[in-house]
Amino acid sequence: MDNRAIGYCTICGRAVCEECAQIYDNKFLCEDPDHKRYLQTWQVVHSFDFEYEAAMLYVNLDQQGIETQVFTKLNPNLEEAMYRPNVVEVRVPANRLEAAKKVLEMLGLGGEDPEDDE
């Protein structure tokens, strides 16, 4: 049995092997069932390199009545991690994603596909 890691859980960053890895929406997940539910109900509206940047967006979204979560994880891409060690995601409920994107545009942060950063 070969238990080498083939990827990292998108939610918690835990290494996953071929046997335990689950794939949802082209993303690796560990065995925790809450992680799939989380991906189904919360969407990345933007990602940043630093938590203070995400905090500023959090405040702006909160002022617009949009529930927001800030999620920091280590960058699993070893080549990219040298210059971007963390990925700080700002997530909103899936049903508020379009409203959050309007706030991004108002702040001059629109036009970026957050999925490219994951």
C-alpha positions as CSV (number, residue, x, y, z in Angstrom):
1,M,0.0,0.0,0.0
2,D,1.5,3.3,-1.1
3,N,0.4,6.2,1.2
4,R,2.3,9.0,-0.5
5,A,0.5,12.3,-0.7
6,I,-0.9,13.2,-4.1
7,G,-2.3,16.5,-3.0
8,Y,-3.5,18.7,-0.2
9,C,-7.0,19.3,1.1
10,T,-8.2,22.6,-0.2
11,I,-9.8,23.4,3.2
12,C,-7.4,22.4,5.9
13,G,-4.1,21.8,3.9
14,R,-3.8,18.2,5.2
15,A,-1.8,15.9,2.8
16,V,-4.1,13.3,1.1
17,C,-3.1,10.0,-0.4
18,E,-4.7,8.3,-3.4
19,E,-6.7,6.1,-1.0
20,C,-8.2,8.9,1.2
21,A,-8.4,11.8,-1.2
22,Q,-11.8,13.0,-2.3
23,I,-12.1,15.3,-5.3
24,Y,-14.9,17.8,-5.5
25,D,-15.1,20.5,-8.2
26,N,-11.5,19.7,-9.3
27,K,-10.2,20.2,-5.7
28,F,-8.7,17.7,-3.3
29,L,-10.4,17.2,0.0
30,C,-9.5,15.1,3.0
31,E,-12.0,12.6,4.5
32,D,-13.8,15.3,6.6
33,P,-17.4,15.5,5.3
34,D,-17.8,19.1,6.5
35,H,-15.2,20.2,4.0
36,K,-17.3,19.2,1.0
37,R,-20.4,21.0,2.5
38,Y,-18.2,24.0,3.1
39,L,-17.1,24.2,-0.6
40,Q,-20.7,23.8,-1.7
41,T,-22.1,26.6,0.5
42,W,-19.2,29.1,0.6
43,Q,-17.5,30.6,-2.4
44,V,-14.1,32.4,-2.8
45,V,-14.9,36.0,-3.8
46,H,-11.2,37.1,-3.7
47,S,-7.8,35.9,-2.4
48,F,-4.9,37.9,-1.1
49,D,-1.3,37.4,0.0
50,F,-1.8,39.1,3.4
51,E,-4.5,38.9,6.1
52,Y,-4.7,42.7,6.5
53,E,-5.8,43.0,2.9
54,A,-8.5,40.4,3.4
55,A,-9.6,42.2,6.6
56,M,-10.3,45.4,4.7
57,L,-12.5,43.5,2.2
58,Y,-14.2,41.7,5.1
59,V,-15.1,45.1,6.6
60,N,-16.5,46.4,3.3
61,L,-18.6,43.3,2.7
62,D,-19.8,43.3,6.3
63,Q,-20.9,46.9,5.9
64,Q,-23.0,45.8,2.9
65,G,-24.7,43.1,5.0
66,I,-22.8,40.2,3.4
67,E,-21.7,37.5,5.8
68,T,-18.0,36.8,5.2
69,Q,-15.3,34.4,6.3
70,V,-11.5,34.9,6.0
71,F,-9.6,31.6,5.5
72,T,-5.8,31.5,5.6
73,K,-3.9,28.5,4.4
74,L,-0.3,27.7,3.5
75,N,0.2,27.7,-0.3
76,P,0.7,24.0,-1.3
77,N,2.3,24.9,-4.6
78,L,6.0,24.7,-3.7
79,E,7.3,26.8,-6.6
80,E,4.8,29.6,-5.9
81,A,5.2,29.3,-2.1
82,M,8.6,30.9,-2.3
83,Y,7.1,34.3,-3.1
84,R,3.6,33.7,-1.9
85,P,3.7,31.5,1.2
86,N,0.1,32.1,2.3
87,V,-3.2,32.2,0.5
88,V,-5.8,34.3,2.3
89,E,-9.2,33.7,0.9
90,V,-12.3,35.8,1.5
91,R,-15.4,33.6,1.2
92,V,-19.1,34.4,1.1
93,P,-22.2,32.3,1.0
94,A,-22.8,31.0,-2.5
95,N,-26.1,32.8,-2.7
96,R,-24.4,36.2,-2.0
97,L,-21.5,35.8,-4.4
98,E,-22.9,38.2,-7.1
99,A,-23.6,40.9,-4.5
100,A,-20.0,40.5,-3.2
101,K,-18.6,40.8,-6.7
102,K,-20.4,44.1,-7.0
103,V,-18.7,45.3,-3.9
104,L,-15.3,44.2,-5.4
105,E,-16.0,46.2,-8.5
106,M,-16.9,49.2,-6.4
107,L,-13.5,48.8,-4.6
108,G,-11.6,48.4,-7.9
109,L,-10.9,44.7,-7.2
110,G,-13.1,43.2,-9.9
111,G,-12.0,41.4,-13.0
112,E,-10.0,38.7,-11.2
113,D,-11.1,35.1,-11.2
114,P,-10.6,33.9,-7.6
115,E,-10.5,30.3,-8.8
116,D,-7.2,31.0,-10.5
117,D,-5.7,31.6,-7.1
118,E,-6.7,28.3,-5.5
